[in-house]
């Protein structure tokens, strides 16, 4: 996906996540390279995938990302 904007790459990663339907998803710096508007788009996609049968581990350095993704437990 060379040459694509960061938001397009991240949206494709979320699409793959939806297609694979894992029980545990590790999102490592999903916010990397995104502005606040793009972060909201990606966060909405992740939030749509949330359900009682799926767990997420979110690694981020941006507090706004963890707030946007409606965390259950947050450690800073």
PDB file of N, H, CA, C and O in Angstrom:
ATOM      1  N   UNK A   1       0.832  -1.187   0.000  1.00  0.00           N
ATOM      2  CA  UNK A   1       0.000   0.000   0.000  1.00  0.00           C
ATOM      3  C   UNK A   1       0.868   1.239   0.000  1.00  0.00           C
ATOM      4  O   UNK A   1       0.514   2.260   0.588  1.00  0.00           O
ATOM      5  N   UNK A   2       1.981   1.143  -0.650  1.00  0.00           N
ATOM      6  H   UNK A   2       2.268   0.312  -1.128  1.00  0.00           H
ATOM      7  CA  UNK A   2       2.893   2.272  -0.728  1.00  0.00           C
ATOM      8  C   UNK A   2       2.241   3.411  -1.509  1.00  0.00           C
ATOM      9  O   UNK A   2       1.609   3.187  -2.542  1.00  0.00           O
ATOM     10  N   UNK A   3       2.399   4.617  -1.013  1.00  0.00           N
ATOM     11  H   UNK A   3       2.912   4.799  -0.174  1.00  0.00           H
ATOM     12  CA  UNK A   3       1.859   5.781  -1.697  1.00  0.00           C
ATOM     13  C   UNK A   3       0.447   6.166  -1.276  1.00  0.00           C
ATOM     14  O   UNK A   3      -0.041   7.221  -1.683  1.00  0.00           O
ATOM     15  N   UNK A   4      -0.217   5.352  -0.483  1.00  0.00           N
ATOM     16  H   UNK A   4       0.179   4.495  -0.153  1.00  0.00           H
ATOM     17  CA  UNK A   4      -1.551   5.676  -0.018  1.00  0.00           C
ATOM     18  C   UNK A   4      -1.460   6.540   1.233  1.00  0.00           C
ATOM     19  O   UNK A   4      -0.521   6.392   2.015  1.00  0.00           O
ATOM     20  N   UNK A   5      -2.428   7.444   1.436  1.00  0.00           N
ATOM     21  H   UNK A   5      -3.191   7.564   0.801  1.00  0.00           H
ATOM     22  CA  UNK A   5      -2.447   8.237   2.666  1.00  0.00           C
ATOM     23  C   UNK A   5      -2.619   7.322   3.879  1.00  0.00           C
ATOM     24  O   UNK A   5      -3.165   6.225   3.770  1.00  0.00           O
ATOM     25  N   UNK A   6      -2.148   7.789   5.027  1.00  0.00           N
ATOM     26  H   UNK A   6      -1.705   8.681   5.115  1.00  0.00           H
ATOM     27  CA  UNK A   6      -2.200   6.987   6.258  1.00  0.00           C
ATOM     28  C   UNK A   6      -3.616   6.559   6.600  1.00  0.00           C
ATOM     29  O   UNK A   6      -3.828   5.432   7.046  1.00  0.00           O
ATOM     30  N   UNK A   7      -4.593   7.445   6.398  1.00  0.00           N
ATOM     31  H   UNK A   7      -4.420   8.361   6.036  1.00  0.00           H
ATOM     32  CA  UNK A   7      -5.972   7.097   6.768  1.00  0.00           C
ATOM     33  C   UNK A   7      -6.479   5.940   5.915  1.00  0.00           C
ATOM     34  O   UNK A   7      -7.212   5.089   6.419  1.00  0.00           O
ATOM     35  N   UNK A   8      -6.115   5.886   4.658  1.00  0.00           N
ATOM     36  H   UNK A   8      -5.519   6.577   4.248  1.00  0.00           H
ATOM     37  CA  UNK A   8      -6.540   4.777   3.784  1.00  0.00           C
ATOM     38  C   UNK A   8      -5.923   3.469   4.254  1.00  0.00           C
ATOM     39  O   UNK A   8      -6.595   2.438   4.268  1.00  0.00           O
ATOM     40  N   UNK A   9      -4.653   3.499   4.638  1.00  0.00           N
ATOM     41  H   UNK A   9      -4.107   4.336   4.626  1.00  0.00           H
ATOM     42  CA  UNK A   9      -3.981   2.299   5.135  1.00  0.00           C
ATOM     43  C   UNK A   9      -4.654   1.801   6.407  1.00  0.00           C
ATOM     44  O   UNK A   9      -4.900   0.605   6.560  1.00  0.00           O
ATOM     45  N   UNK A  10      -4.949   2.722   7.314  1.00  0.00           N
ATOM     46  H   UNK A  10      -4.749   3.694   7.189  1.00  0.00           H
ATOM     47  CA  UNK A  10      -5.562   2.346   8.583  1.00  0.00           C
ATOM     48  C   UNK A  10      -6.975   1.802   8.369  1.00  0.00           C
ATOM     49  O   UNK A  10      -7.378   0.848   9.035  1.00  0.00           O
ATOM     50  N   UNK A  11      -7.728   2.402   7.445  1.00  0.00           N
ATOM     51  H   UNK A  11      -7.400   3.177   6.905  1.00  0.00           H
ATOM     52  CA  UNK A  11      -9.074   1.917   7.156  1.00  0.00           C
ATOM     53  C   UNK A  11      -9.019   0.503   6.595  1.00  0.00           C
ATOM     54  O   UNK A  11      -9.877  -0.323   6.909  1.00  0.00           O
ATOM     55  N   UNK A  12      -8.020   0.218   5.770  1.00  0.00           N
ATOM     56  H   UNK A  12      -7.323   0.888   5.515  1.00  0.00           H
ATOM     57  CA  UNK A  12      -7.854  -1.137   5.241  1.00  0.00           C
ATOM     58  C   UNK A  12      -7.484  -2.122   6.342  1.00  0.00           C
ATOM     59  O   UNK A  12      -7.920  -3.273   6.313  1.00  0.00           O
ATOM     60  N   UNK A  13      -6.683  -1.684   7.313  1.00  0.00           N
ATOM     61  H   UNK A  13      -6.329  -0.750   7.337  1.00  0.00           H
ATOM     62  CA  UNK A  13      -6.346  -2.549   8.442  1.00  0.00           C
ATOM     63  C   UNK A  13      -7.602  -2.900   9.240  1.00  0.00           C
ATOM     64  O   UNK A  13      -7.756  -4.039   9.680  1.00  0.00           O
ATOM     65  N   UNK A  14      -8.490  -1.940   9.428  1.00  0.00           N
ATOM     66  H   UNK A  14      -8.365  -1.015   9.071  1.00  0.00           H
ATOM     67  CA  UNK A  14      -9.740  -2.182  10.154  1.00  0.00           C
ATOM     68  C   UNK A  14     -10.642  -3.112   9.343  1.00  0.00           C
ATOM     69  O   UNK A  14     -11.317  -3.969   9.913  1.00  0.00           O
ATOM     70  N   UNK A  15     -10.660  -2.952   8.030  1.00  0.00           N
ATOM     71  H   UNK A  15     -10.112  -2.256   7.567  1.00  0.00           H
ATOM     72  CA  UNK A  15     -11.431  -3.839   7.162  1.00  0.00           C
ATOM     73  C   UNK A  15     -10.916  -5.276   7.280  1.00  0.00           C
ATOM     74  O   UNK A  15     -11.709  -6.215   7.356  1.00  0.00           O
ATOM     75  N   UNK A  16      -9.602  -5.447   7.296  1.00  0.00           N
ATOM     76  H   UNK A  16      -8.958  -4.685   7.234  1.00  0.00           H
ATOM     77  CA  UNK A  16      -9.014  -6.776   7.478  1.00  0.00           C
ATOM     78  C   UNK A  16      -9.396  -7.348   8.837  1.00  0.00           C
ATOM     79  O   UNK A  16      -9.692  -8.537   8.957  1.00  0.00           O
ATOM     80  N   UNK A  17      -9.389  -6.509   9.846  1.00  0.00           N
ATOM     81  H   UNK A  17      -9.149  -5.543   9.749  1.00  0.00           H
ATOM     82  CA  UNK A  17      -9.780  -6.931  11.186  1.00  0.00           C
ATOM     83  C   UNK A  17     -11.217  -7.453  11.174  1.00  0.00           C
ATOM     84  O   UNK A  17     -11.513  -8.479  11.787  1.00  0.00           O
ATOM     85  N   UNK A  18     -12.096  -6.755  10.487  1.00  0.00           N
ATOM     86  H   UNK A  18     -11.856  -5.921   9.990  1.00  0.00           H
ATOM     87  CA  UNK A  18     -13.493  -7.181  10.402  1.00  0.00           C
ATOM     88  C   UNK A  18     -13.616  -8.504   9.647  1.00  0.00           C
ATOM     89  O   UNK A  18     -14.410  -9.364  10.027  1.00  0.00           O
ATOM     90  N   UNK A  19     -12.840  -8.667   8.591  1.00  0.00           N
ATOM     91  H   UNK A  19     -12.195  -7.968   8.283  1.00  0.00           H
ATOM     92  CA  UNK A  19     -12.913  -9.881   7.780  1.00  0.00           C
ATOM     93  C   UNK A  19     -12.363 -11.101   8.528  1.00  0.00           C
ATOM     94  O   UNK A  19     -12.905 -12.200   8.408  1.00  0.00           O
ATOM     95  N   UNK A  20     -11.292 -10.907   9.294  1.00  0.00           N
ATOM     96  H   UNK A  20     -10.852 -10.014   9.391  1.00  0.00           H
ATOM     97  CA  UNK A  20     -10.667 -12.023  10.003  1.00  0.00           C
ATOM     98  C   UNK A  20     -11.416 -12.417  11.278  1.00  0.00           C
ATOM     99  O   UNK A  20     -11.341 -13.562  11.725  1.00  0.00           O
ATOM    100  N   UNK A  21     -12.136 -11.458  11.854  1.00  0.00           N
ATOM    101  H   UNK A  21     -12.197 -10.528  11.491  1.00  0.00           H
ATOM    102  CA  UNK A  21     -12.968 -11.688  13.029  1.00  0.00           C
ATOM    103  C   UNK A  21     -12.222 -12.397  14.173  1.00  0.00           C
ATOM    104  O   UNK A  21     -12.670 -13.443  14.645  1.00  0.00           O
ATOM    105  N   UNK A  22     -11.095 -11.837  14.618  1.00  0.00           N
ATOM    106  H   UNK A  22     -10.731 -10.988  14.236  1.00  0.00           H
ATOM    107  CA  UNK A  22     -10.347 -12.490  15.694  1.00  0.00           C
ATOM    108  C   UNK A  22     -11.022 -12.292  17.055  1.00  0.00           C
ATOM    109  O   UNK A  22     -11.791 -11.350  17.245  1.00  0.00           O
ATOM    110  N   UNK A  23     -10.726 -13.182  17.984  1.00  0.00           N
ATOM    111  H   UNK A  23     -10.101 -13.947  17.829  1.00  0.00           H
ATOM    112  CA  UNK A  23     -11.231 -13.025  19.358  1.00  0.00           C
ATOM    113  C   UNK A  23     -10.403 -12.001  20.125  1.00  0.00           C
ATOM    114  O   UNK A  23     -10.900 -11.360  21.051  1.00  0.00           O
ATOM    115  N   UNK A  24      -9.133 -11.848  19.736  1.00  0.00           N
ATOM    116  H   UNK A  24      -8.728 -12.369  18.984  1.00  0.00           H
ATOM    117  CA  UNK A  24      -8.248 -10.860  20.347  1.00  0.00           C
ATOM    118  C   UNK A  24      -7.556 -10.087  19.241  1.00  0.00           C
ATOM    119  O   UNK A  24      -6.916 -10.677  18.371  1.00  0.00           O
ATOM    120  N   UNK A  25      -7.682  -8.771  19.272  1.00  0.00           N
ATOM    121  H   UNK A  25      -8.203  -8.292  19.979  1.00  0.00           H
ATOM    122  CA  UNK A  25      -7.026  -7.908  18.286  1.00  0.00           C
ATOM    123  C   UNK A  25      -6.048  -6.993  19.011  1.00  0.00           C
ATOM    124  O   UNK A  25      -6.412  -6.318  19.974  1.00  0.00           O
ATOM    125  N   UNK A  26      -4.818  -6.978  18.544  1.00  0.00           N
ATOM    126  H   UNK A  26      -4.523  -7.526  17.762  1.00  0.00           H
ATOM    127  CA  UNK A  26      -3.806  -6.086  19.104  1.00  0.00           C
ATOM    128  C   UNK A  26      -3.612  -4.933  18.131  1.00  0.00           C
ATOM    129  O   UNK A  26      -3.149  -5.129  17.007  1.00  0.00           O
ATOM    130  N   UNK A  27      -3.965  -3.740  18.567  1.00  0.00           N
ATOM    131  H   UNK A  27      -4.340  -3.581  19.480  1.00  0.00           H
ATOM    132  CA  UNK A  27      -3.852  -2.544  17.733  1.00  0.00           C
ATOM    133  C   UNK A  27      -2.649  -1.753  18.225  1.00  0.00           C
ATOM    134  O   UNK A  27      -2.718  -1.066  19.244  1.00  0.00           O
ATOM    135  N   UNK A  28      -1.558  -1.857  17.499  1.00  0.00           N
ATOM    136  H   UNK A  28      -1.502  -2.415  16.671  1.00  0.00           H
ATOM    137  CA  UNK A  28      -0.304  -1.229  17.891  1.00  0.00           C
ATOM    138  C   UNK A  28      -0.142   0.107  17.176  1.00  0.00           C
ATOM    139  O   UNK A  28       0.136   0.153  15.978  1.00  0.00           O
ATOM    140  N   UNK A  29      -0.317   1.178  17.917  1.00  0.00           N
ATOM    141  H   UNK A  29      -0.544   1.141  18.890  1.00  0.00           H
ATOM    142  CA  UNK A  29      -0.199   2.545  17.405  1.00  0.00           C
ATOM    143  C   UNK A  29      -1.035   2.762  16.142  1.00  0.00           C
ATOM    144  O   UNK A  29      -0.538   3.234  15.120  1.00  0.00           O
ATOM    145  N   UNK A  30      -2.303   2.408  16.243  1.00  0.00           N
ATOM    146  H   UNK A  30      -2.706   2.025  17.074  1.00  0.00           H
ATOM    147  CA  UNK A  30      -3.240   2.607  15.143  1.00  0.00           C
ATOM    148  C   UNK A  30      -3.359   4.084  14.789  1.00  0.00           C
ATOM    149  O   UNK A  30      -3.753   4.427  13.675  1.00  0.00           O
ATOM    150  N   UNK A  31      -3.020   4.957  15.732  1.00  0.00           N
ATOM    151  H   UNK A  31      -2.700   4.678  16.637  1.00  0.00           H
ATOM    152  CA  UNK A  31      -3.113   6.404  15.539  1.00  0.00           C
ATOM    153  C   UNK A  31      -1.925   6.986  14.780  1.00  0.00           C
ATOM    154  O   UNK A  31      -1.934   8.172  14.449  1.00  0.00           O
ATOM    155  N   UNK A  32      -0.918   6.190  14.500  1.00  0.00           N
ATOM    156  H   UNK A  32      -0.911   5.227  14.768  1.00  0.00           H
ATOM    157  CA  UNK A  32       0.314   6.679  13.872  1.00  0.00           C
ATOM    158  C   UNK A  32       0.048   7.310  12.511  1.00  0.00           C
ATOM    159  O   UNK A  32      -0.521   6.678  11.621  1.00  0.00           O
ATOM    160  N   UNK A  33       0.465   8.556  12.362  1.00  0.00           N
ATOM    161  H   UNK A  33       0.927   9.069  13.085  1.00  0.00           H
ATOM    162  CA  UNK A  33       0.346   9.255  11.090  1.00  0.00           C
ATOM    163  C   UNK A  33      -1.025   9.823  10.794  1.00  0.00           C
ATOM    164  O   UNK A  33      -1.265  10.284   9.678  1.00  0.00           O
ATOM    165  N   UNK A  34      -1.927   9.804  11.751  1.00  0.00           N
ATOM    166  H   UNK A  34      -1.732   9.430  12.657  1.00  0.00           H
ATOM    167  CA  UNK A  34      -3.286  10.293  11.512  1.00  0.00           C
ATOM    168  C   UNK A  34      -3.519  11.642  12.171  1.00  0.00           C
ATOM    169  O   UNK A  34      -3.036  11.898  13.274  1.00  0.00           O
ATOM    170  N   UNK A  35      -4.265  12.502  11.485  1.00  0.00           N
ATOM    171  H   UNK A  35      -4.658  12.294  10.589  1.00  0.00           H
ATOM    172  CA  UNK A  35      -4.704  13.739  12.119  1.00  0.00           C
ATOM    173  C   UNK A  35      -5.968  13.422  12.922  1.00  0.00           C
ATOM    174  O   UNK A  35      -6.448  12.289  12.887  1.00  0.00           O
ATOM    175  N   UNK A  36      -6.500  14.382  13.625  1.00  0.00           N
ATOM    176  H   UNK A  36      -6.110  15.303  13.653  1.00  0.00           H
ATOM    177  CA  UNK A  36      -7.628  14.135  14.531  1.00  0.00           C
ATOM    178  C   UNK A  36      -8.877  13.673  13.786  1.00  0.00           C
ATOM    179  O   UNK A  36      -9.620  12.836  14.299  1.00  0.00           O
ATOM    180  N   UNK A  37      -9.124  14.203  12.581  1.00  0.00           N
ATOM    181  H   UNK A  37      -8.521  14.883  12.165  1.00  0.00           H
ATOM    182  CA  UNK A  37     -10.299  13.784  11.807  1.00  0.00           C
ATOM    183  C   UNK A  37     -10.158  12.344  11.337  1.00  0.00           C
ATOM    184  O   UNK A  37     -11.115  11.572  11.404  1.00  0.00           O
ATOM    185  N   UNK A  38      -8.978  11.980  10.863  1.00  0.00           N
ATOM    186  H   UNK A  38      -8.201  12.607  10.809  1.00  0.00           H
ATOM    187  CA  UNK A  38      -8.734  10.607  10.416  1.00  0.00           C
ATOM    188  C   UNK A  38      -8.800   9.651  11.601  1.00  0.00           C
ATOM    189  O   UNK A  38      -9.277   8.525  11.466  1.00  0.00           O
ATOM    190  N   UNK A  39      -8.328  10.090  12.748  1.00  0.00           N
ATOM    191  H   UNK A  39      -7.940  11.005  12.858  1.00  0.00           H
ATOM    192  CA  UNK A  39      -8.378   9.263  13.952  1.00  0.00           C
ATOM    193  C   UNK A  39      -9.821   8.949  14.324  1.00  0.00           C
ATOM    194  O   UNK A  39     -10.125   7.832  14.744  1.00  0.00           O
ATOM    195  N   UNK A  40     -10.700   9.915  14.176  1.00  0.00           N
ATOM    196  H   UNK A  40     -10.453  10.822  13.835  1.00  0.00           H
ATOM    197  CA  UNK A  40     -12.119   9.690  14.468  1.00  0.00           C
ATOM    198  C   UNK A  40     -12.717   8.656  13.518  1.00  0.00           C
ATOM    199  O   UNK A  40     -13.513   7.819  13.944  1.00  0.00           O
ATOM    200  N   UNK A  41     -12.348   8.702  12.241  1.00  0.00           N
ATOM    201  H   UNK A  41     -11.702   9.383  11.895  1.00  0.00           H
ATOM    202  CA  UNK A  41     -12.850   7.738  11.254  1.00  0.00           C
ATOM    203  C   UNK A  41     -12.412   6.326  11.620  1.00  0.00           C
ATOM    204  O   UNK A  41     -13.221   5.399  11.624  1.00  0.00           O
ATOM    205  N   UNK A  42     -11.143   6.171  11.924  1.00  0.00           N
ATOM    206  H   UNK A  42     -10.485   6.925  11.921  1.00  0.00           H
ATOM    207  CA  UNK A  42     -10.611   4.854  12.287  1.00  0.00           C
ATOM    208  C   UNK A  42     -11.229   4.380  13.607  1.00  0.00           C
ATOM    209  O   UNK A  42     -11.564   3.204  13.745  1.00  0.00           O
ATOM    210  N   UNK A  43     -11.377   5.275  14.561  1.00  0.00           N
ATOM    211  H   UNK A  43     -11.105   6.231  14.449  1.00  0.00           H
ATOM    212  CA  UNK A  43     -11.968   4.916  15.858  1.00  0.00           C
ATOM    213  C   UNK A  43     -13.407   4.434  15.700  1.00  0.00           C
ATOM    214  O   UNK A  43     -13.827   3.486  16.364  1.00  0.00           O
ATOM    215  N   UNK A  44     -14.154   5.085  14.823  1.00  0.00           N
ATOM    216  H   UNK A  44     -13.813   5.854  14.283  1.00  0.00           H
ATOM    217  CA  UNK A  44     -15.535   4.657  14.572  1.00  0.00           C
ATOM    218  C   UNK A  44     -15.570   3.233  14.030  1.00  0.00           C
ATOM    219  O   UNK A  44     -16.426   2.437  14.415  1.00  0.00           O
ATOM    220  N   UNK A  45     -14.632   2.913  13.131  1.00  0.00           N
ATOM    221  H   UNK A  45     -13.936   3.560  12.819  1.00  0.00           H
ATOM    222  CA  UNK A  45     -14.556   1.556  12.587  1.00  0.00           C
ATOM    223  C   UNK A  45     -14.252   0.532  13.659  1.00  0.00           C
ATOM    224  O   UNK A  45     -14.863  -0.536  13.692  1.00  0.00           O
ATOM    225  N   UNK A  46     -13.314   0.848  14.533  1.00  0.00           N
ATOM    226  H   UNK A  46     -12.818   1.716  14.506  1.00  0.00           H
ATOM    227  CA  UNK A  46     -12.960  -0.067  15.626  1.00  0.00           C
ATOM    228  C   UNK A  46     -14.139  -0.207  16.591  1.00  0.00           C
ATOM    229  O   UNK A  46     -14.450  -1.313  17.032  1.00  0.00           O
ATOM    230  N   UNK A  47     -14.786   0.889  16.915  1.00  0.00           N
ATOM    231  H   UNK A  47     -14.534   1.788  16.557  1.00  0.00           H
ATOM    232  CA  UNK A  47     -15.924   0.837  17.843  1.00  0.00           C
ATOM    233  C   UNK A  47     -17.066  -0.008  17.292  1.00  0.00           C
ATOM    234  O   UNK A  47     -17.769  -0.668  18.057  1.00  0.00           O
ATOM    235  N   UNK A  48     -17.260   0.002  15.972  1.00  0.00           N
ATOM    236  H   UNK A  48     -16.689   0.538  15.351  1.00  0.00           H
ATOM    237  CA  UNK A  48     -18.302  -0.826  15.361  1.00  0.00           C
ATOM    238  C   UNK A  48     -17.990  -2.317  15.499  1.00  0.00           C
ATOM    239  O   UNK A  48     -18.899  -3.147  15.509  1.00  0.00           O
ATOM    240  N   UNK A  49     -16.716  -2.649  15.602  1.00  0.00           N
ATOM    241  H   UNK A  49     -15.978  -1.974  15.594  1.00  0.00           H
ATOM    242  CA  UNK A  49     -16.307  -4.056  15.704  1.00  0.00           C
ATOM    243  C   UNK A  49     -16.339  -4.587  17.134  1.00  0.00           C
ATOM    244  O   UNK A  49     -16.154  -5.783  17.360  1.00  0.00           O
ATOM    245  N   UNK A  50     -16.571  -3.714  18.081  1.00  0.00           N
ATOM    246  H   UNK A  50     -16.721  -2.743  17.897  1.00  0.00           H
ATOM    247  CA  UNK A  50     -16.589  -4.148  19.481  1.00  0.00           C
ATOM    248  C   UNK A  50     -17.818  -5.012  19.756  1.00  0.00           C
ATOM    249  O   UNK A  50     -18.930  -4.697  19.334  1.00  0.00           O
ATOM    250  N   UNK A  51     -17.584  -6.107  20.475  1.00  0.00           N
ATOM    251  H   UNK A  51     -16.680  -6.363  20.818  1.00  0.00           H
ATOM    252  CA  UNK A  51     -18.677  -6.951  20.934  1.00  0.00           C
ATOM    253  C   UNK A  51     -18.164  -7.790  22.106  1.00  0.00           C
ATOM    254  O   UNK A  51     -16.958  -7.835  22.346  1.00  0.00           O
ATOM    255  N   UNK A  52     -19.055  -8.450  22.834  1.00  0.00           N
ATOM    256  H   UNK A  52     -20.035  -8.414  22.639  1.00  0.00           H
ATOM    257  CA  UNK A  52     -18.627  -9.210  24.017  1.00  0.00           C
ATOM    258  C   UNK A  52     -17.678 -10.374  23.703  1.00  0.00           C
ATOM    259  O   UNK A  52     -16.985 -10.855  24.599  1.00  0.00           O
ATOM    260  N   UNK A  53     -17.636 -10.829  22.458  1.00  0.00           N
ATOM    261  H   UNK A  53     -18.199 -10.438  21.730  1.00  0.00           H
ATOM    262  CA  UNK A  53     -16.791 -11.960  22.084  1.00  0.00           C
ATOM    263  C   UNK A  53     -15.421 -11.550  21.566  1.00  0.00           C
ATOM    264  O   UNK A  53     -14.620 -12.414  21.210  1.00  0.00           O
ATOM    265  N   UNK A  54     -15.130 -10.254  21.514  1.00  0.00           N
ATOM    266  H   UNK A  54     -15.780  -9.551  21.803  1.00  0.00           H
ATOM    267  CA  UNK A  54     -13.853  -9.785  20.969  1.00  0.00           C
ATOM    268  C   UNK A  54     -13.186  -8.854  21.974  1.00  0.00           C
ATOM    269  O   UNK A  54     -13.832  -7.985  22.559  1.00  0.00           O
ATOM    270  N   UNK A  55     -11.889  -9.050  22.164  1.00  0.00           N
ATOM    271  H   UNK A  55     -11.365  -9.756  21.689  1.00  0.00           H
ATOM    272  CA  UNK A  55     -11.100  -8.199  23.057  1.00  0.00           C
ATOM    273  C   UNK A  55     -10.076  -7.429  22.240  1.00  0.00           C
ATOM    274  O   UNK A  55      -9.597  -7.909  21.213  1.00  0.00           O
ATOM    275  N   UNK A  56      -9.747  -6.240  22.702  1.00  0.00           N
ATOM    276  H   UNK A  56     -10.136  -5.850  23.537  1.00  0.00           H
ATOM    277  CA  UNK A  56      -8.755  -5.396  22.043  1.00  0.00           C
ATOM    278  C   UNK A  56      -7.658  -5.032  23.030  1.00  0.00           C
ATOM    279  O   UNK A  56      -7.924  -4.741  24.196  1.00  0.00           O
ATOM    280  N   UNK A  57      -6.435  -5.051  22.550  1.00  0.00           N
ATOM    281  H   UNK A  57      -6.220  -5.286  21.602  1.00  0.00           H
ATOM    282  CA  UNK A  57      -5.318  -4.456  23.266  1.00  0.00           C
ATOM    283  C   UNK A  57      -4.897  -3.268  22.418  1.00  0.00           C
ATOM    284  O   UNK A  57      -4.512  -3.426  21.259  1.00  0.00           O
ATOM    285  N   UNK A  58      -4.970  -2.087  22.997  1.00  0.00           N
ATOM    286  H   UNK A  58      -5.282  -1.958  23.938  1.00  0.00           H
ATOM    287  CA  UNK A  58      -4.666  -0.860  22.284  1.00  0.00           C
ATOM    288  C   UNK A  58      -3.360  -0.276  22.813  1.00  0.00           C
ATOM    289  O   UNK A  58      -3.240   0.032  23.999  1.00  0.00           O
ATOM    290  N   UNK A  59      -2.385  -0.128  21.920  1.00  0.00           N
ATOM    291  H   UNK A  59      -2.483  -0.378  20.957  1.00  0.00           H
ATOM    292  CA  UNK A  59      -1.113   0.497  22.262  1.00  0.00           C
ATOM    293  C   UNK A  59      -1.100   1.862  21.580  1.00  0.00           C
ATOM    294  O   UNK A  59      -1.161   1.955  20.354  1.00  0.00           O
ATOM    295  N   UNK A  60      -1.020   2.920  22.388  1.00  0.00           N
ATOM    296  H   UNK A  60      -0.971   2.845  23.384  1.00  0.00           H
ATOM    297  CA  UNK A  60      -1.023   4.266  21.830  1.00  0.00           C
ATOM    298  C   UNK A  60      -0.259   5.209  22.753  1.00  0.00           C
ATOM    299  O   UNK A  60      -0.111   4.952  23.948  1.00  0.00           O
ATOM    300  N   UNK A  61       0.218   6.294  22.180  1.00  0.00           N
ATOM    301  H   UNK A  61       0.098   6.503  21.210  1.00  0.00           H
ATOM    302  CA  UNK A  61       0.880   7.339  22.959  1.00  0.00           C
ATOM    303  C   UNK A  61       0.034   8.609  22.983  1.00  0.00           C
ATOM    304  O   UNK A  61       0.433   9.626  23.550  1.00  0.00           O
ATOM    305  N   UNK A  62      -1.136   8.532  22.361  1.00  0.00           N
ATOM    306  H   UNK A  62      -1.460   7.706  21.900  1.00  0.00           H
ATOM    307  CA  UNK A  62      -2.012   9.698  22.259  1.00  0.00           C
ATOM    308  C   UNK A  62      -3.248   9.457  23.111  1.00  0.00           C
ATOM    309  O   UNK A  62      -4.025   8.540  22.843  1.00  0.00           O
ATOM    310  N   UNK A  63      -3.426  10.264  24.119  1.00  0.00           N
ATOM    311  H   UNK A  63      -2.795  11.009  24.337  1.00  0.00           H
ATOM    312  CA  UNK A  63      -4.551  10.099  25.046  1.00  0.00           C
ATOM    313  C   UNK A  63      -5.897  10.198  24.326  1.00  0.00           C
ATOM    314  O   UNK A  63      -6.829   9.471  24.670  1.00  0.00           O
ATOM    315  N   UNK A  64      -6.016  11.076  23.342  1.00  0.00           N
ATOM    316  H   UNK A  64      -5.259  11.667  23.062  1.00  0.00           H
ATOM    317  CA  UNK A  64      -7.273  11.256  22.620  1.00  0.00           C
ATOM    318  C   UNK A  64      -7.707   9.973  21.921  1.00  0.00           C
ATOM    319  O   UNK A  64      -8.903   9.716  21.787  1.00  0.00           O
ATOM    320  N   UNK A  65      -6.760   9.179  21.483  1.00  0.00           N
ATOM    321  H   UNK A  65      -5.788   9.388  21.592  1.00  0.00           H
ATOM    322  CA  UNK A  65      -7.083   7.915  20.827  1.00  0.00           C
ATOM    323  C   UNK A  65      -7.781   6.981  21.798  1.00  0.00           C
ATOM    324  O   UNK A  65      -8.784   6.359  21.448  1.00  0.00           O
ATOM    325  N   UNK A  66      -7.273   6.878  22.993  1.00  0.00           N
ATOM    326  H   UNK A  66      -6.459   7.384  23.278  1.00  0.00           H
ATOM    327  CA  UNK A  66      -7.881   5.984  23.970  1.00  0.00           C
ATOM    328  C   UNK A  66      -9.255   6.484  24.404  1.00  0.00           C
ATOM    329  O   UNK A  66     -10.126   5.678  24.731  1.00  0.00           O
ATOM    330  N   UNK A  67      -9.460   7.777  24.414  1.00  0.00           N
ATOM    331  H   UNK A  67      -8.752   8.432  24.148  1.00  0.00           H
ATOM    332  CA  UNK A  67     -10.770   8.336  24.764  1.00  0.00           C
ATOM    333  C   UNK A  67     -11.766   8.069  23.648  1.00  0.00           C
ATOM    334  O   UNK A  67     -12.907   7.688  23.911  1.00  0.00           O
ATOM    335  N   UNK A  68     -11.345   8.265  22.409  1.00  0.00           N
ATOM    336  H   UNK A  68     -10.418   8.574  22.196  1.00  0.00           H
ATOM    337  CA  UNK A  68     -12.213   8.081  21.251  1.00  0.00           C
ATOM    338  C   UNK A  68     -12.638   6.629  21.099  1.00  0.00           C
ATOM    339  O   UNK A  68     -13.725   6.357  20.590  1.00  0.00           O
ATOM    340  N   UNK A  69     -11.799   5.691  21.532  1.00  0.00           N
ATOM    341  H   UNK A  69     -10.916   5.912  21.946  1.00  0.00           H
ATOM    342  CA  UNK A  69     -12.094   4.275  21.371  1.00  0.00           C
ATOM    343  C   UNK A  69     -12.864   3.667  22.544  1.00  0.00           C
ATOM    344  O   UNK A  69     -12.917   2.444  22.672  1.00  0.00           O
ATOM    345  N   UNK A  70     -13.450   4.485  23.390  1.00  0.00           N
ATOM    346  H   UNK A  70     -13.406   5.478  23.286  1.00  0.00           H
ATOM    347  CA  UNK A  70     -14.278   4.029  24.500  1.00  0.00           C
ATOM    348  C   UNK A  70     -13.644   2.868  25.261  1.00  0.00           C
ATOM    349  O   UNK A  70     -14.168   1.755  25.235  1.00  0.00           O
ATOM    350  N   UNK A  71     -12.544   3.112  25.928  1.00  0.00           N
ATOM    351  H   UNK A  71     -12.118   4.016  25.949  1.00  0.00           H
ATOM    352  CA  UNK A  71     -11.888   2.013  26.635  1.00  0.00           C
ATOM    353  C   UNK A  71     -12.653   1.560  27.875  1.00  0.00           C
ATOM    354  O   UNK A  71     -13.394   2.328  28.487  1.00  0.00           O
ATOM    355  N   UNK A  72     -12.456   0.324  28.216  1.00  0.00           N
ATOM    356  H   UNK A  72     -11.854  -0.300  27.718  1.00  0.00           H
ATOM    357  CA  UNK A  72     -12.993  -0.194  29.473  1.00  0.00           C
ATOM    358  C   UNK A  72     -12.005   0.096  30.602  1.00  0.00           C
ATOM    359  O   UNK A  72     -12.400   0.507  31.693  1.00  0.00           O
ATOM    360  N   UNK A  73     -10.719  -0.123  30.328  1.00  0.00           N
ATOM    361  H   UNK A  73     -10.398  -0.457  29.441  1.00  0.00           H
ATOM    362  CA  UNK A  73      -9.673   0.110  31.303  1.00  0.00           C
ATOM    363  C   UNK A  73      -8.545   0.862  30.605  1.00  0.00           C
ATOM    364  O   UNK A  73      -8.090   0.450  29.537  1.00  0.00           O
ATOM    365  N   UNK A  74      -8.104   1.937  31.188  1.00  0.00           N
ATOM    366  H   UNK A  74      -8.473   2.271  32.055  1.00  0.00           H
ATOM    367  CA  UNK A  74      -7.038   2.752  30.588  1.00  0.00           C
ATOM    368  C   UNK A  74      -5.934   2.970  31.595  1.00  0.00           C
ATOM    369  O   UNK A  74      -6.200   3.346  32.737  1.00  0.00           O
ATOM    370  N   UNK A  75      -4.709   2.742  31.193  1.00  0.00           N
ATOM    371  H   UNK A  75      -4.493   2.437  30.265  1.00  0.00           H
ATOM    372  CA  UNK A  75      -3.552   2.999  32.044  1.00  0.00           C
ATOM    373  C   UNK A  75      -2.618   3.938  31.321  1.00  0.00           C
ATOM    374  O   UNK A  75      -2.233   3.682  30.180  1.00  0.00           O
ATOM    375  N   UNK A  76      -2.252   5.020  31.973  1.00  0.00           N
ATOM    376  H   UNK A  76      -2.565   5.228  32.899  1.00  0.00           H
ATOM    377  CA  UNK A  76      -1.334   5.997  31.357  1.00  0.00           C
ATOM    378  C   UNK A  76      -0.038   6.014  32.099  1.00  0.00           C
ATOM    379  O   UNK A  76       0.868   6.767  31.742  1.00  0.00           O
TER     380      UNK A  76
END
